């Protein structure tokens, strides 16, 4: 058996083991990289370490460290609370507020599961109190975080844009970001209508009539006495300032998001040592390990020639558009049962030789693939879907699990085809 095929089978085995046994895929990929490189690839340890993504390591640690501080001092809770109070008594706006908060958090650098972990507990508590369908609220949270997930300074965006740049392919960070935002916003709109969002508007109107007509006081999210009023204290103001500096310096001046996030986190830790002391333990180390392990293994695949081997095999199907559709479905199906970050880190490089043939527009294809691999994160087997399931209140968890599973299946079946039609068929890029 050719070593290229063996290296692919080992990668598939890592995905299966990580999914079925809940073993971190990054750890598996580090071990697999050592095994495949030395036994089948004839590579040295130095060759293995050449593939370690040091720049992405800094991005992941810096950004998650900064958001750990923001979460620890209540800044993220303050932002969510202010946003909820802005809707007043308009219950129908609450899901959209959650969508918007999730999008902003990931757009400025939060890892998607971290953003969901911040927003979902509050969102689903609000869903339980105001009788909002938990599937509606959970889907809005997840699609919101994915909507902002491909901004130029986000984790997802950094991964995809770096892979594209290193491969010499034409790329468009703006198209990638807007494509993801539009796709998730449209899906969120459909979810809002299908799962009772319009009825929330009517319920709000009825509640307001009761309040004004009978002298009663309708339930109003702005008067939620069960949520502690958070003040904009010194630490939160400093953190908000730091996040603003991160956005301005990375978007406006092109500074590295990882180094800037790390620097801002250090400043905040020095100004408030107690606030920064617990932050390192809150860094998303499993995510860091996952990404670095997968990309290290991908580096081994590149040195072994597996990337070219797979790319030419896909291109050899003879129908480039069919190959592109298959790649989108592969990304969506696998991502629904594993990490989207790991999928993108592993599969986008495998498609590079295919894209370099010019048979399919690379900008449209990369955007379609990236969105297809992330929009399915509502699956209860994914990290985001699991967080939503765990935080659902006043529901039958088994029934809710089945609802998430069915909804995730619909997204897996429909999203890749629609994205392929809209982005790949026009041969964009």
C-alpha positions as CSV (number, residue, x, y, z in Angstrom):
1,X,0.0,0.0,0.0
2,X,1.4,3.4,-0.9
3,X,2.6,5.5,2.1
4,X,0.3,8.3,1.0
5,X,-2.7,6.1,1.4
6,X,-1.5,4.9,4.7
7,X,-1.2,8.4,6.0
8,X,-4.8,9.2,4.9
9,X,-6.1,6.0,6.6
10,X,-4.3,7.0,9.8
11,X,-5.9,10.4,9.7
12,X,-9.3,8.8,9.2
13,X,-8.6,6.5,12.1
14,X,-7.7,9.5,14.3
15,X,-11.1,11.1,13.4
16,X,-12.9,7.9,14.3
17,X,-11.1,7.4,17.6
18,X,-11.5,11.0,18.6
19,X,-15.2,10.9,17.9
20,X,-16.0,7.5,19.4
21,X,-13.7,7.6,22.5
22,X,-13.6,11.3,23.2
23,X,-9.8,11.4,22.9
24,X,-8.4,14.8,21.9
25,X,-7.6,14.6,18.2
26,X,-4.6,16.8,18.6
27,X,-2.9,14.3,20.9
28,X,-3.7,11.5,18.4
29,X,-2.3,13.6,15.5
30,X,0.9,14.3,17.3
31,X,1.4,10.6,17.9
32,X,0.2,9.8,14.3
33,X,2.7,12.3,12.9
34,X,5.6,10.7,14.7
35,X,4.5,7.2,13.6
36,X,3.7,7.9,10.0
37,X,6.7,10.3,9.5
38,X,9.3,7.9,10.9
39,X,7.9,4.5,9.8
40,X,6.3,5.2,6.5
41,X,7.6,8.6,5.4
42,X,11.3,8.4,6.1
43,X,11.2,11.8,7.8
44,X,13.1,13.1,10.8
45,X,11.9,14.7,14.0
46,X,13.0,18.0,12.7
47,X,10.7,17.5,9.7
48,X,7.8,16.9,12.0
49,X,8.5,20.0,14.1
50,X,8.7,22.1,10.9
51,X,4.9,21.6,10.6
52,X,4.1,22.9,14.1
53,X,2.0,26.1,13.6
54,X,3.7,28.5,16.0
55,X,1.9,31.5,14.8
56,X,-1.5,30.0,15.2
57,X,-0.5,28.7,18.7
58,X,0.1,32.3,19.7
59,X,-3.2,33.4,18.2
60,X,-5.1,30.7,20.0
61,X,-3.4,31.2,23.4
62,X,-3.5,35.0,23.2
63,X,-7.1,35.3,22.2
64,X,-8.5,32.7,24.6
65,X,-6.3,34.1,27.4
66,X,-7.8,37.6,26.8
67,X,-11.4,36.3,26.8
68,X,-10.7,34.3,29.9
69,X,-10.0,37.6,31.6
70,X,-13.1,39.2,30.1
71,X,-15.2,36.3,31.3
72,X,-13.6,36.2,34.8
73,X,-14.2,39.9,35.5
74,X,-17.7,39.9,34.2
75,X,-17.1,42.0,31.1
76,X,-18.8,39.5,28.8
77,X,-21.8,39.2,31.2
78,X,-22.0,43.0,31.3
79,X,-22.1,43.1,27.5
80,X,-24.8,40.5,27.3
81,X,-26.9,42.1,30.0
82,X,-26.7,45.5,28.4
83,X,-27.8,44.1,25.1
84,X,-30.7,42.2,26.6
85,X,-32.0,45.3,28.4
86,X,-31.9,47.2,25.1
87,X,-34.8,45.2,23.8
88,X,-37.1,46.3,26.6
89,X,-40.2,44.2,26.5
90,X,-39.8,43.0,23.0
91,X,-39.3,39.3,23.6
92,X,-39.1,38.5,19.9
93,X,-35.9,40.4,19.7
94,X,-34.1,38.4,22.3
95,X,-33.0,35.5,20.0
96,X,-31.6,38.1,17.5
97,X,-29.7,39.8,20.3
98,X,-28.1,36.5,21.2
99,X,-27.3,36.0,17.5
100,X,-25.7,39.4,17.3
101,X,-23.7,39.0,20.5
102,X,-22.3,35.7,19.4
103,X,-21.4,37.1,16.0
104,X,-19.6,40.1,17.6
105,X,-17.6,37.9,20.0
106,X,-16.3,35.5,17.3
107,X,-15.7,38.3,14.9
108,X,-13.3,40.0,17.3
109,X,-11.5,36.8,18.1
110,X,-13.3,34.5,20.4
111,X,-13.2,30.8,19.6
112,X,-16.7,29.7,18.6
113,X,-17.2,27.2,21.5
114,X,-16.0,29.8,23.9
115,X,-18.5,32.3,22.6
116,X,-21.3,29.7,22.8
117,X,-20.2,28.9,26.3
118,X,-20.6,32.6,27.2
119,X,-23.9,33.3,25.5
120,X,-25.8,29.9,25.6
121,X,-26.3,29.7,29.4
122,X,-27.9,33.2,29.5
123,X,-29.8,32.7,26.3
124,X,-31.3,29.4,27.3
125,X,-32.2,30.7,30.8
126,X,-34.1,33.5,29.0
127,X,-35.7,31.0,26.8
128,X,-37.0,29.0,29.8
129,X,-38.4,32.2,31.5
130,X,-40.1,33.7,28.4
131,X,-41.3,30.5,26.9
132,X,-39.0,30.7,23.8
133,X,-38.4,27.4,22.0
134,X,-35.0,26.2,23.2
135,X,-34.2,24.8,19.8
136,X,-34.8,28.3,18.3
137,X,-32.7,30.0,20.9
138,X,-29.9,27.4,20.8
139,X,-29.7,27.5,17.0
140,X,-29.7,31.3,17.0
141,X,-26.7,31.3,19.4
142,X,-24.7,28.8,17.4
143,X,-25.4,30.4,14.0
144,X,-24.6,33.8,15.5
145,X,-21.2,32.6,16.6
146,X,-20.6,31.0,13.2
147,X,-21.8,34.2,11.4
148,X,-18.9,36.2,12.8
149,X,-16.5,33.2,12.8
150,X,-14.6,34.0,9.6
151,X,-13.7,37.6,10.2
152,X,-10.1,38.4,9.3
153,X,-9.1,38.4,13.0
154,X,-11.1,35.3,14.1
155,X,-9.7,31.9,14.7
156,X,-11.5,30.3,11.8
157,X,-10.6,33.2,9.5
158,X,-7.0,33.1,10.5
159,X,-6.7,29.3,9.8
160,X,-8.4,29.4,6.4
161,X,-6.7,32.6,5.2
162,X,-3.2,31.3,6.3
163,X,-3.7,28.0,4.5
164,X,-4.8,29.9,1.3
165,X,-1.9,32.3,1.5
166,X,0.7,29.6,2.1
167,X,-0.7,27.6,-0.9
168,X,-0.4,30.5,-3.3
169,X,-4.1,30.5,-4.1
170,X,-6.1,33.7,-4.6
171,X,-8.1,34.4,-1.5
172,X,-10.6,37.0,-0.3
173,X,-11.0,37.3,3.5
174,X,-13.9,39.7,2.9
175,X,-15.8,37.3,0.7
176,X,-15.1,34.5,3.2
177,X,-16.4,36.6,6.1
178,X,-19.5,37.9,4.3
179,X,-20.3,34.5,2.8
180,X,-20.3,32.9,6.3
181,X,-22.3,35.8,7.8
182,X,-24.9,35.8,5.0
183,X,-25.4,32.0,5.1
184,X,-25.8,31.9,8.9
185,X,-28.1,34.9,8.9
186,X,-30.4,33.4,6.3
187,X,-30.5,30.1,8.2
188,X,-31.2,32.0,11.4
189,X,-34.1,33.8,9.7
190,X,-35.6,30.5,8.6
191,X,-35.2,29.0,12.0
192,X,-36.8,32.1,13.6
193,X,-39.9,31.7,11.4
194,X,-40.2,27.9,11.6
195,X,-39.7,27.5,15.3
196,X,-42.1,30.1,16.6
197,X,-40.3,33.5,16.4
198,X,-43.3,35.2,14.9
199,X,-45.5,34.0,17.7
200,X,-43.1,35.7,20.1
201,X,-43.9,39.0,18.5
202,X,-47.6,38.4,19.0
203,X,-47.1,37.3,22.6
204,X,-45.2,40.5,23.3
205,X,-48.0,42.6,21.8
206,X,-50.6,40.7,23.9
207,X,-48.5,41.1,27.0
208,X,-48.1,44.8,26.4
209,X,-51.9,45.2,26.0
210,X,-52.6,43.4,29.2
211,X,-50.0,45.6,31.0
212,X,-51.5,48.8,29.7
213,X,-55.2,47.8,29.7
214,X,-55.5,46.3,33.1
215,X,-52.8,48.1,35.0
216,X,-50.8,44.9,35.3
217,X,-47.1,44.7,34.8
218,X,-46.2,42.4,31.9
219,X,-43.1,40.3,32.1
220,X,-40.2,42.4,30.8
221,X,-36.7,41.3,30.1
222,X,-35.5,44.7,31.1
223,X,-36.9,44.1,34.6
224,X,-35.4,40.7,35.2
225,X,-34.8,40.8,39.0
226,X,-33.3,37.4,38.9
227,X,-30.2,38.7,37.1
228,X,-27.7,40.6,39.3
229,X,-27.2,44.2,38.0
230,X,-23.6,44.4,36.7
231,X,-21.9,47.8,36.9
232,X,-19.2,49.1,34.6
233,X,-16.4,49.0,37.1
234,X,-12.7,49.7,36.6
235,X,-11.8,46.2,35.5
236,X,-14.6,45.9,33.0
237,X,-13.9,49.3,31.5
238,X,-10.2,48.4,31.1
239,X,-11.2,45.1,29.4
240,X,-13.6,46.8,27.0
241,X,-10.9,49.3,26.2
242,X,-8.5,46.5,25.5
243,X,-10.9,44.7,23.2
244,X,-11.4,48.0,21.3
245,X,-7.6,48.3,21.0
246,X,-7.4,44.8,19.7
247,X,-10.0,45.5,16.9
248,X,-8.4,48.8,15.9
249,X,-4.8,47.6,15.8
250,X,-5.5,44.4,14.0
251,X,-8.0,45.6,11.5
252,X,-6.7,49.1,11.1
253,X,-3.0,48.6,11.3
254,X,-2.6,44.9,10.4
255,X,-0.8,43.9,13.6
256,X,-0.8,40.2,14.5
257,X,-3.9,39.4,16.4
258,X,-2.2,36.7,18.6
259,X,0.6,39.0,19.7
260,X,-1.8,41.9,20.3
261,X,-4.2,39.8,22.3
262,X,-1.4,38.4,24.4
263,X,0.0,41.9,25.0
264,X,-3.4,43.3,26.0
265,X,-3.9,40.3,28.3
266,X,-0.6,41.0,30.0
267,X,-1.4,44.6,30.5
268,X,-4.8,43.7,32.1
269,X,-3.1,41.1,34.3
270,X,-0.5,43.6,35.5
271,X,-3.2,46.2,36.2
272,X,-5.4,43.7,38.0
273,X,-3.2,40.7,39.2
274,X,-6.1,39.0,40.9
275,X,-8.1,39.1,37.6
276,X,-5.3,37.7,35.6
277,X,-4.2,35.0,38.0
278,X,-7.0,32.5,37.1
279,X,-6.9,33.2,33.3
280,X,-4.2,30.8,32.2
281,X,-6.3,27.8,33.5
282,X,-9.2,29.1,31.4
283,X,-7.3,29.1,28.2
284,X,-8.9,26.7,25.7
285,X,-6.0,24.3,25.9
286,X,-7.9,21.4,24.3
287,X,-8.6,23.6,21.3
288,X,-5.0,24.7,21.1
289,X,-3.8,21.1,21.4
290,X,-6.3,20.0,18.7
291,X,-5.4,22.6,16.2
292,X,-1.6,22.3,16.7
293,X,-1.7,18.5,16.5
294,X,-3.8,18.4,13.4
295,X,-1.8,21.0,11.5
296,X,1.5,19.3,12.6
297,X,0.1,16.1,11.0
298,X,-0.9,18.1,7.9
299,X,2.7,19.3,7.7
300,X,3.9,15.7,7.7
301,X,1.4,14.9,4.9
302,X,2.8,17.8,2.9
303,X,6.4,16.6,3.2
304,X,5.3,13.0,2.3
305,X,3.6,14.2,-0.9
306,X,0.1,13.1,0.4
307,X,-1.3,16.5,-0.4
308,X,-0.5,16.3,-4.1
309,X,-1.5,12.7,-4.2
310,X,-5.0,13.4,-2.9
311,X,-5.4,16.6,-4.9
312,X,-4.6,14.8,-8.1
313,X,-6.9,11.9,-7.2
314,X,-9.8,14.3,-6.6
315,X,-9.1,16.2,-9.8
316,X,-8.9,12.8,-11.6
317,X,-12.6,12.2,-11.0
318,X,-13.1,13.9,-14.3
319,X,-15.9,16.1,-13.2
320,X,-14.5,19.0,-11.2
321,X,-17.8,20.4,-10.1
322,X,-18.8,17.0,-8.7
323,X,-15.5,16.7,-6.9
324,X,-16.1,20.1,-5.3
325,X,-19.6,19.0,-4.2
326,X,-18.1,15.9,-2.6
327,X,-15.5,17.9,-0.7
328,X,-18.2,20.2,0.7
329,X,-20.3,17.1,1.9
330,X,-17.2,15.5,3.3
331,X,-16.4,18.6,5.3
332,X,-20.0,18.9,6.6
333,X,-20.5,15.3,7.5
334,X,-17.2,14.9,9.3
335,X,-17.5,18.2,11.1
336,X,-21.0,17.3,12.4
337,X,-19.3,14.6,14.4
338,X,-15.9,16.3,15.2
339,X,-14.2,19.6,15.5
340,X,-14.8,22.2,12.7
341,X,-11.4,23.6,13.4
342,X,-9.8,20.3,13.0
343,X,-11.7,19.6,9.8
344,X,-10.7,22.8,8.2
345,X,-7.1,22.4,9.2
346,X,-6.9,18.9,7.8
347,X,-9.1,19.0,4.7
348,X,-8.6,22.4,3.1
349,X,-4.9,21.7,2.5
350,X,-5.9,18.4,0.9
351,X,-8.0,20.3,-1.6
352,X,-5.3,22.7,-2.6
353,X,-3.8,20.8,-5.5
354,X,-7.3,20.3,-6.9
355,X,-8.0,24.1,-6.6
356,X,-4.6,24.9,-8.3
357,X,-5.8,23.2,-11.5
358,X,-8.1,26.1,-12.1
359,X,-11.1,23.8,-12.8
360,X,-13.1,25.5,-10.0
361,X,-12.9,29.0,-8.7
362,X,-10.8,28.9,-5.5
363,X,-12.5,31.8,-3.7
364,X,-16.0,30.4,-4.1
365,X,-14.9,26.8,-3.4
366,X,-12.9,27.7,-0.2
367,X,-15.8,29.8,1.0
368,X,-18.4,27.1,0.3
369,X,-16.2,24.4,2.0
370,X,-15.4,26.5,5.0
371,X,-19.0,27.5,5.6
372,X,-20.3,23.9,5.0
373,X,-17.8,22.6,7.6
374,X,-19.0,25.1,10.3
375,X,-22.7,25.7,9.7
376,X,-23.3,22.1,10.9
377,X,-22.1,22.9,14.4
378,X,-25.6,22.8,15.7
379,X,-25.3,19.0,15.8
380,X,-25.4,17.7,19.4
381,X,-22.2,15.8,18.7
382,X,-20.3,19.0,18.0
383,X,-18.9,21.1,20.8
384,X,-21.3,24.0,20.2
385,X,-24.4,21.7,20.0
386,X,-23.3,19.9,23.1
387,X,-23.1,23.2,25.0
388,X,-26.6,24.1,23.9
389,X,-27.9,20.7,24.9
390,X,-26.2,20.9,28.3
391,X,-27.6,24.3,29.1
392,X,-31.2,23.8,28.0
393,X,-33.7,24.4,30.9
394,X,-37.1,22.9,31.7
395,X,-36.9,20.4,28.8
396,X,-36.8,16.7,28.3
397,X,-33.0,16.3,27.5
398,X,-33.6,13.2,25.4
399,X,-36.3,14.8,23.3
400,X,-34.2,17.9,22.9
401,X,-31.2,15.8,21.8
402,X,-33.3,14.2,19.1
403,X,-34.5,17.7,18.0
404,X,-30.9,18.9,17.7
405,X,-29.9,15.7,15.9
406,X,-32.7,16.1,13.3
407,X,-32.0,19.7,12.8
408,X,-28.3,19.1,12.4
409,X,-29.1,16.4,9.9
410,X,-31.2,18.8,7.8
411,X,-28.4,21.3,7.8
412,X,-25.8,18.6,6.8
413,X,-28.0,17.5,3.9
414,X,-29.0,20.9,2.6
415,X,-26.2,23.4,3.3
416,X,-23.4,21.9,1.2
417,X,-25.6,21.7,-1.9
418,X,-27.0,25.2,-1.6
419,X,-23.5,26.6,-1.0
420,X,-22.2,24.7,-4.0
421,X,-24.9,26.1,-6.2
422,X,-24.4,29.7,-5.0
423,X,-20.6,29.8,-4.7
424,X,-19.0,27.0,-6.7
425,X,-21.2,26.8,-9.9
426,X,-20.6,30.5,-10.8
427,X,-16.8,29.7,-10.8
428,X,-16.2,32.6,-8.5
429,X,-12.5,33.5,-8.0
